[in-house]
């Protein structure tokens, strides 16, 4: 077991990106009499081309889909828990579920500790956080997360981790060296600023040393085989644009494609172009949990389903391939044994509310990240997350938006439209939501929703087929919803 704050040197064998292999192959294959200067030039040119190509490719052409342990395990997750849930997720890959994310705390030997110091953060000799071997046995002897990432990849899944920004306080106190550079931790850290909810991390300076530290940790993650980075404590209270840029540049430098997601949120909307340049997803709220709206006992940073409607509407104009507004995890199913908030429980949301939540996230084209304990997956939750036609709206829509200026009679309703297919032959979908606390009857014409003429429609949740007509009438339960494909 690694010593607290010291740990073991993480890393393991390096896994170079494909372009690096190409460069090495060409250099090796050149005739021995070839001018070594030319050989070096070709090697550098090919490596540079790989980096440029990485910057140009779309790392998230559709909203990422997967599972995060936070809603069920919080900071207490262990390797066995992760593998058990990942095994279930691998059976759902055909529907698009592929990412497995470890949230904050994977570097803590004692995550239940009463103080930050008693949690015992594990660092290597270069001041980088490494997995606590007592919770992740395969990380022992400097292996880090590489064995776990290899195991997930062998099951057809991708691997993500939560990353704290900046430099660990203990690395600065000991002034540890920064791997791959001549700098030391004290030169990289702004000791006047810490993460607002974890003072164990100093904000990294916007200088060469700060960039070198980010380069060192992201290089380590690339060597482990990480595919997704959830960067915490940068997107809101306060917003740290330099940290976002620094880690994005470090990702690009590795040559390994890694999705960058920002949390919590929302970030300042005036920075949307900056965010879209460096990240593939960003949270629209702080934390989303399993309730419709906050009760008197729930205050602060937690957001329910009802608030998400306005949040998604605000960010909808900026959503496009490679840039996704993230509504946070879907707290459905069983949330236990150690949820990130509250006691172990079945989701507090009713079945109608869970269906509405999934529908809204789908039409808003949010990343879909499950929070349920998948080892206790119930039939209803399974029915939600395996409806391929609904999932395809999230994954294949080229346009989606809330319908404004709704006609009379829809005062307590919200409507979204999404389009898949091609622009010359679009497939149209409408989602109807009841925000009232009692059942409502909705009546509207297709013309009032922007379509002329008569149209047939089919309910994607219930498979009810409606004959061609000039409008639609439906009854929705309290907090309920329906999706119709309009022909």
C-alpha positions as CSV (number, residue, x, y, z in Angstrom):
1,X,0.0,0.0,0.0
2,X,1.4,3.4,-1.0
3,X,2.5,5.8,1.8
4,X,0.2,8.7,2.2
5,X,1.2,11.7,0.1
6,X,4.2,9.7,-1.2
7,X,2.9,6.6,-2.8
8,X,4.6,4.9,-5.6
9,X,5.8,6.0,-9.0
10,X,2.9,5.4,-11.3
11,X,3.1,4.8,-15.0
12,X,3.7,1.3,-16.3
13,X,4.7,0.7,-19.9
14,X,4.1,3.5,-22.3
15,X,1.4,3.1,-24.9
16,X,2.3,5.4,-27.8
17,X,-0.3,6.7,-30.1
18,X,-0.5,5.1,-33.5
19,X,1.2,8.0,-35.3
20,X,4.2,7.6,-33.1
21,X,4.5,4.0,-34.1
22,X,4.3,5.1,-37.8
23,X,7.1,7.5,-37.3
24,X,9.3,5.0,-35.5
25,X,8.6,2.4,-38.3
26,X,9.6,4.8,-41.1
27,X,12.7,5.8,-39.2
28,X,13.7,2.2,-38.7
29,X,12.9,1.2,-42.3
30,X,15.1,3.9,-43.8
31,X,18.4,2.7,-45.3
32,X,21.3,2.9,-42.8
33,X,23.2,5.1,-45.1
34,X,20.3,7.7,-45.1
35,X,21.3,11.0,-43.7
36,X,20.4,11.0,-40.0
37,X,19.3,14.6,-40.3
38,X,16.7,13.6,-42.9
39,X,15.6,10.7,-40.7
40,X,15.1,13.0,-37.7
41,X,13.2,15.5,-39.9
42,X,10.8,12.8,-41.1
43,X,10.3,11.5,-37.6
44,X,9.5,15.0,-36.2
45,X,7.3,15.9,-39.2
46,X,5.1,12.7,-38.8
47,X,4.8,13.3,-35.1
48,X,3.8,16.9,-35.6
49,X,1.2,15.8,-38.2
50,X,-0.3,13.4,-35.6
51,X,-0.6,16.3,-33.1
52,X,-2.3,18.6,-35.7
53,X,-4.6,15.8,-36.7
54,X,-5.7,15.2,-33.1
55,X,-6.5,18.9,-32.8
56,X,-8.6,18.9,-35.9
57,X,-10.6,15.7,-35.2
58,X,-14.0,15.8,-33.5
59,X,-13.4,14.0,-30.2
60,X,-17.1,13.7,-29.4
61,X,-19.2,13.7,-32.6
62,X,-22.2,12.6,-30.6
63,X,-23.0,13.0,-26.9
64,X,-20.9,10.6,-24.8
65,X,-22.9,7.8,-23.2
66,X,-21.8,5.7,-20.2
67,X,-21.9,5.1,-16.5
68,X,-20.3,7.0,-13.5
69,X,-20.0,5.5,-10.1
70,X,-20.7,8.8,-8.2
71,X,-24.5,8.5,-7.7
72,X,-24.1,5.0,-6.3
73,X,-20.7,4.9,-4.7
74,X,-19.5,8.5,-4.2
75,X,-15.8,8.5,-3.1
76,X,-16.0,5.0,-1.8
77,X,-15.9,3.0,-5.0
78,X,-13.3,0.2,-5.2
79,X,-12.0,-1.8,-8.2
80,X,-14.3,-4.8,-7.6
81,X,-17.3,-2.4,-7.6
82,X,-16.2,-0.8,-10.8
83,X,-15.6,-4.1,-12.6
84,X,-19.0,-5.5,-11.5
85,X,-20.8,-2.5,-12.9
86,X,-18.7,-2.4,-16.1
87,X,-19.5,-6.0,-16.8
88,X,-23.2,-5.1,-16.8
89,X,-22.5,-2.0,-19.0
90,X,-20.6,-4.1,-21.5
91,X,-23.8,-6.0,-22.1
92,X,-25.5,-2.7,-23.1
93,X,-22.8,-1.6,-25.6
94,X,-25.2,-2.3,-28.5
95,X,-27.3,0.7,-27.4
96,X,-24.3,3.1,-27.2
97,X,-23.3,2.8,-23.6
98,X,-19.5,2.7,-23.5
99,X,-17.8,5.0,-21.0
100,X,-16.9,4.0,-17.4
101,X,-16.1,7.0,-15.2
102,X,-14.4,7.0,-11.8
103,X,-15.3,10.3,-10.1
104,X,-13.4,12.3,-7.5
105,X,-11.4,10.5,-4.7
106,X,-9.7,7.6,-6.5
107,X,-6.4,8.8,-5.0
108,X,-7.6,8.6,-1.4
109,X,-6.6,5.7,0.8
110,X,-9.2,6.6,3.4
111,X,-12.1,8.5,1.6
112,X,-14.3,8.3,4.7
113,X,-11.7,10.3,6.7
114,X,-13.1,13.2,8.7
115,X,-10.6,15.7,7.3
116,X,-8.9,16.2,4.0
117,X,-5.6,15.3,5.4
118,X,-6.9,12.1,7.1
119,X,-8.2,10.9,3.7
120,X,-4.5,10.3,2.7
121,X,-4.0,11.4,-0.8
122,X,-1.5,9.2,-2.7
123,X,1.1,10.9,-4.8
124,X,4.1,9.6,-6.8
125,X,7.5,11.1,-6.6
126,X,6.7,13.7,-9.3
127,X,3.7,15.1,-7.3
128,X,1.0,13.4,-9.4
129,X,-2.0,11.7,-7.9
130,X,-2.1,8.0,-8.3
131,X,-4.8,5.4,-7.5
132,X,-4.9,4.2,-3.9
133,X,-3.7,0.6,-4.1
134,X,-5.8,-0.5,-1.1
135,X,-8.9,0.3,-3.2
136,X,-7.5,-0.5,-6.6
137,X,-5.2,-3.5,-6.2
138,X,-4.2,-3.6,-9.8
139,X,-2.6,-0.2,-9.4
140,X,0.1,-1.5,-7.1
141,X,3.9,-1.3,-7.9
142,X,3.6,1.7,-10.1
143,X,1.0,0.3,-12.5
144,X,-1.5,3.1,-11.9
145,X,-4.8,2.8,-13.8
146,X,-3.3,1.0,-16.8
147,X,-4.3,-2.5,-15.8
148,X,-7.9,-1.4,-15.2
149,X,-8.0,0.6,-18.4
150,X,-6.7,-2.4,-20.3
151,X,-9.4,-4.6,-18.7
152,X,-12.1,-2.1,-19.7
153,X,-10.8,-1.8,-23.2
154,X,-10.8,-5.6,-23.6
155,X,-14.5,-5.5,-22.8
156,X,-15.2,-2.9,-25.5
157,X,-15.5,-0.1,-23.1
158,X,-13.8,3.3,-22.6
159,X,-12.2,4.7,-19.4
160,X,-12.7,8.1,-17.8
161,X,-11.5,9.7,-14.6
162,X,-12.3,12.8,-12.6
163,X,-9.3,15.1,-12.4
164,X,-8.8,17.9,-9.9
165,X,-7.2,21.0,-11.4
166,X,-4.0,22.5,-10.2
167,X,-1.2,21.2,-8.0
168,X,-1.7,19.1,-4.9
169,X,-0.8,21.0,-1.7
170,X,1.5,18.2,-0.5
171,X,3.5,18.3,-3.7
172,X,4.1,22.0,-3.2
173,X,5.0,21.6,0.5
174,X,7.6,19.0,-0.5
175,X,8.5,20.9,-3.7
176,X,8.5,17.8,-5.7
177,X,9.9,17.7,-9.3
178,X,7.6,18.0,-12.3
179,X,8.1,15.1,-14.6
180,X,9.5,15.9,-18.0
181,X,10.8,19.3,-17.0
182,X,13.3,21.2,-14.9
183,X,10.5,22.8,-12.8
184,X,9.4,22.0,-9.4
185,X,5.9,22.1,-7.9
186,X,6.4,25.3,-6.0
187,X,7.0,27.1,-9.3
188,X,3.8,25.8,-10.7
189,X,1.4,26.6,-7.9
190,X,-0.4,29.8,-7.0
191,X,-0.7,29.3,-3.3
192,X,-3.1,32.2,-2.9
193,X,-5.9,30.2,-4.7
194,X,-7.3,26.8,-4.0
195,X,-10.3,24.8,-5.2
196,X,-13.3,26.2,-3.5
197,X,-14.4,22.8,-2.2
198,X,-11.1,21.0,-1.8
199,X,-8.3,23.1,-0.3
200,X,-5.8,20.3,-1.0
201,X,-5.3,21.7,-4.5
202,X,-3.6,25.0,-5.4
203,X,-4.5,26.7,-8.7
204,X,-1.8,26.2,-11.3
205,X,-0.1,29.3,-12.5
206,X,-0.5,30.4,-16.1
207,X,3.2,30.1,-16.7
208,X,5.7,27.5,-18.2
209,X,5.9,25.6,-14.9
210,X,2.1,25.4,-14.5
211,X,1.8,24.1,-18.1
212,X,4.6,21.6,-17.4
213,X,2.7,20.2,-14.4
214,X,-0.5,19.7,-16.5
215,X,1.6,18.2,-19.3
216,X,3.1,15.7,-16.7
217,X,-0.3,14.5,-15.3
218,X,-2.0,14.3,-18.6
219,X,0.9,12.4,-20.1
220,X,0.5,9.9,-17.2
221,X,-3.2,9.6,-18.0
222,X,-2.5,8.9,-21.6
223,X,0.0,6.2,-20.7
224,X,-2.6,4.6,-18.5
225,X,-5.1,4.6,-21.4
226,X,-7.6,7.2,-20.2
227,X,-10.2,8.1,-22.8
228,X,-12.3,10.8,-20.9
229,X,-11.3,13.5,-18.4
230,X,-13.9,15.1,-16.2
231,X,-12.2,18.3,-15.0
232,X,-13.6,19.5,-11.7
233,X,-13.5,22.9,-10.0
234,X,-12.8,25.0,-13.1
235,X,-16.2,25.8,-14.7
236,X,-17.9,27.8,-11.9
237,X,-17.4,29.5,-8.5
238,X,-14.8,30.6,-9.7
239,X,-14.4,30.1,-13.4
240,X,-10.7,29.2,-14.3
241,X,-10.3,29.7,-18.0
242,X,-6.5,29.3,-17.9
243,X,-6.8,25.8,-16.3
244,X,-9.2,24.7,-19.0
245,X,-6.8,25.9,-21.7
246,X,-3.8,24.4,-20.0
247,X,-5.2,20.9,-19.7
248,X,-6.7,21.0,-23.2
249,X,-3.2,21.9,-24.6
250,X,-1.7,19.1,-22.5
251,X,-4.2,16.6,-23.9
252,X,-3.4,17.7,-27.4
253,X,0.3,17.3,-26.8
254,X,0.0,13.6,-25.8
255,X,-1.4,12.6,-29.2
256,X,-4.1,10.5,-27.5
257,X,-7.7,11.4,-28.1
258,X,-9.3,12.2,-24.7
259,X,-12.7,13.8,-24.3
260,X,-12.6,16.9,-21.9
261,X,-15.7,17.5,-19.9
262,X,-16.0,20.5,-17.5
263,X,-17.7,20.4,-14.1
264,X,-19.5,21.7,-12.2
265,X,-21.4,24.5,-13.9
266,X,-22.7,26.5,-15.4
267,X,-19.8,28.4,-16.9
268,X,-20.2,32.1,-17.8
269,X,-22.2,32.1,-21.0
270,X,-20.1,35.0,-22.4
271,X,-17.2,32.5,-22.5
272,X,-19.1,29.9,-24.6
273,X,-16.8,30.3,-27.6
274,X,-13.8,29.8,-25.4
275,X,-15.3,26.7,-23.8
276,X,-16.3,25.3,-27.1
277,X,-12.7,25.7,-28.4
278,X,-11.1,23.7,-25.6
279,X,-13.8,21.3,-24.2
280,X,-16.2,18.8,-25.7
281,X,-18.8,19.0,-22.8
282,X,-19.7,21.3,-20.0
283,X,-22.1,21.1,-17.1
284,X,-25.1,23.4,-17.1
285,X,-25.6,23.1,-13.3
286,X,-23.7,22.2,-10.2
287,X,-25.2,18.8,-9.3
288,X,-28.4,17.2,-10.5
289,X,-30.1,14.7,-8.1
290,X,-33.2,12.6,-7.9
291,X,-36.1,15.1,-7.2
292,X,-38.5,17.2,-9.3
293,X,-37.7,20.4,-7.4
294,X,-35.9,21.2,-4.2
295,X,-37.8,20.6,-1.0
296,X,-37.4,23.0,1.9
297,X,-34.7,20.7,3.3
298,X,-32.7,20.8,0.1
299,X,-30.7,23.9,-0.4
300,X,-27.6,25.1,-2.1
301,X,-26.0,23.5,-5.2
302,X,-28.4,20.7,-6.1
303,X,-30.8,20.9,-9.1
304,X,-33.9,18.9,-9.8
305,X,-35.7,18.0,-13.1
306,X,-37.9,21.1,-13.2
307,X,-34.9,23.5,-13.2
308,X,-33.2,21.6,-16.0
309,X,-35.8,22.7,-18.5
310,X,-34.7,26.3,-18.4
311,X,-31.0,25.4,-18.1
312,X,-31.1,23.3,-21.3
313,X,-33.1,25.9,-23.1
314,X,-30.5,28.5,-22.3
315,X,-27.6,26.5,-23.7
316,X,-29.5,24.9,-26.7
317,X,-28.2,27.4,-29.3
318,X,-24.6,26.4,-28.6
319,X,-25.0,22.6,-28.8
320,X,-23.3,21.1,-31.9
321,X,-21.2,18.0,-32.7
322,X,-18.1,18.2,-30.4
323,X,-19.8,20.6,-28.0
324,X,-22.4,19.3,-25.6
325,X,-24.3,20.9,-22.7
326,X,-24.2,18.3,-19.9
327,X,-27.2,18.0,-17.5
328,X,-25.1,15.8,-15.2
329,X,-25.7,12.1,-14.3
330,X,-29.1,10.4,-14.5
331,X,-29.9,9.4,-10.9
332,X,-32.2,6.5,-11.8
333,X,-32.5,3.1,-10.4
334,X,-30.8,2.0,-7.2
335,X,-28.5,4.7,-5.7
336,X,-26.3,2.8,-3.2
337,X,-24.5,1.6,-1.2
338,X,-22.7,5.0,-0.8
339,X,-24.3,7.7,-3.0
340,X,-22.5,11.0,-3.4
341,X,-25.4,12.6,-1.6
342,X,-27.9,11.2,0.8
343,X,-28.7,7.7,2.1
344,X,-28.8,4.6,0.0
345,X,-32.1,4.5,-1.8
346,X,-34.1,3.7,-4.9
347,X,-34.3,6.9,-6.9
348,X,-36.8,9.4,-5.4
349,X,-38.1,10.1,-8.9
350,X,-41.4,8.5,-9.9
351,X,-41.3,6.4,-13.1
352,X,-43.0,9.2,-15.0
353,X,-40.3,11.6,-13.7
354,X,-37.5,9.3,-14.7
355,X,-39.0,8.9,-18.2
356,X,-39.3,12.7,-18.4
357,X,-35.7,13.2,-17.3
358,X,-34.4,10.7,-19.8
359,X,-36.6,12.3,-22.6
360,X,-35.4,15.9,-21.7
361,X,-31.7,14.8,-21.6
362,X,-32.2,13.0,-25.0
363,X,-33.8,16.0,-26.8
364,X,-31.3,18.5,-25.3
365,X,-28.5,16.2,-26.7
366,X,-26.9,16.0,-23.3
367,X,-24.3,13.4,-22.5
368,X,-26.1,10.4,-21.1
369,X,-24.3,9.1,-18.0
370,X,-26.1,6.6,-15.8
371,X,-25.8,7.0,-12.0
372,X,-27.6,3.8,-11.1
373,X,-25.9,0.8,-9.4
374,X,-26.0,-1.4,-12.5
375,X,-25.6,-4.6,-10.4
376,X,-29.1,-4.0,-9.2
377,X,-30.6,-2.9,-12.5
378,X,-34.4,-3.0,-12.3
379,X,-36.7,-3.8,-15.2
380,X,-38.1,-0.2,-15.5
381,X,-34.6,1.4,-15.6
382,X,-33.5,-1.2,-18.2
383,X,-36.5,-0.3,-20.3
384,X,-35.5,3.3,-20.3
385,X,-31.8,2.8,-21.2
386,X,-32.5,0.2,-24.0
387,X,-35.0,2.1,-26.0
388,X,-32.9,2.4,-29.1
389,X,-35.2,4.7,-31.0
390,X,-35.2,7.2,-28.2
391,X,-31.4,6.9,-27.8
392,X,-31.0,7.6,-31.5
393,X,-32.6,11.0,-31.1
394,X,-29.9,11.9,-28.6
395,X,-27.1,10.4,-30.8
396,X,-28.3,11.2,-34.3
397,X,-30.1,14.5,-34.1
398,X,-28.6,17.3,-36.1
399,X,-30.9,19.9,-34.6
400,X,-33.0,20.1,-31.4
401,X,-34.5,23.0,-29.6
402,X,-37.4,24.0,-27.3
403,X,-40.5,25.2,-29.1
404,X,-41.3,28.8,-28.1
405,X,-44.5,30.7,-28.2
406,X,-46.7,27.7,-27.4
407,X,-50.4,28.1,-28.0
408,X,-53.1,28.6,-25.3
409,X,-53.7,25.5,-23.2
410,X,-50.0,24.6,-22.9
411,X,-49.2,27.0,-20.1
412,X,-47.9,24.2,-17.9
413,X,-46.2,22.3,-20.7
414,X,-42.9,22.4,-22.5
415,X,-42.3,21.1,-26.1
416,X,-39.0,20.2,-27.8
417,X,-38.5,19.3,-31.4
418,X,-35.6,17.2,-32.7
419,X,-34.6,16.3,-36.3
420,X,-32.7,13.3,-37.5
421,X,-32.2,11.9,-41.0
422,X,-31.0,14.3,-43.6
423,X,-31.9,17.9,-44.1
424,X,-33.7,17.2,-47.4
425,X,-35.5,14.2,-45.8
426,X,-35.7,14.9,-42.0
427,X,-37.4,12.7,-39.4
428,X,-39.2,14.9,-37.0
429,X,-39.8,14.1,-33.3
430,X,-41.7,16.1,-30.7
431,X,-41.4,15.7,-27.0
432,X,-44.3,16.9,-24.8
433,X,-43.7,17.6,-21.1
434,X,-46.2,18.3,-18.3
435,X,-44.6,20.5,-15.6
436,X,-47.8,20.7,-13.6
437,X,-48.3,18.7,-10.3
438,X,-51.5,17.2,-11.7
439,X,-52.5,15.5,-15.0
440,X,-53.1,17.7,-18.0
441,X,-54.8,17.4,-21.3
442,X,-52.9,19.0,-24.2
443,X,-54.4,20.0,-27.5
444,X,-52.5,21.7,-30.3
445,X,-52.4,21.7,-34.1
446,X,-49.3,20.8,-36.0
447,X,-49.5,24.2,-37.6
448,X,-49.1,25.8,-34.2
449,X,-45.9,23.8,-33.7
450,X,-44.5,24.8,-37.0
451,X,-45.9,22.1,-39.3
452,X,-48.6,22.5,-41.9
453,X,-51.2,19.9,-43.0
454,X,-52.1,16.6,-41.5
455,X,-49.7,14.2,-40.0
456,X,-49.6,10.7,-38.5
457,X,-47.7,10.3,-35.3
458,X,-46.3,7.4,-33.2
459,X,-45.5,7.4,-29.5
460,X,-42.0,6.1,-28.9
461,X,-42.5,5.2,-25.3
462,X,-45.8,3.4,-25.8
463,X,-45.8,2.6,-29.5
464,X,-49.3,4.1,-29.9
465,X,-50.0,5.0,-33.5
466,X,-52.1,8.1,-34.3
467,X,-53.9,8.4,-37.6
468,X,-53.2,11.4,-39.8
469,X,-54.8,14.6,-38.4
470,X,-54.3,18.3,-38.3
471,X,-53.3,18.2,-34.6
472,X,-52.7,16.1,-31.5
473,X,-54.5,15.5,-28.3
474,X,-52.9,13.7,-25.3
475,X,-53.2,13.4,-21.6
476,X,-50.0,13.5,-19.5
477,X,-49.7,12.5,-15.9
478,X,-48.1,14.8,-13.3
479,X,-44.5,15.5,-14.4
480,X,-45.1,13.1,-17.3
481,X,-43.9,13.2,-20.9
482,X,-44.4,11.6,-24.4
483,X,-42.3,11.4,-27.5
484,X,-43.9,11.3,-31.0
485,X,-42.4,10.7,-34.3
486,X,-44.3,12.8,-36.8
487,X,-44.8,11.4,-40.3
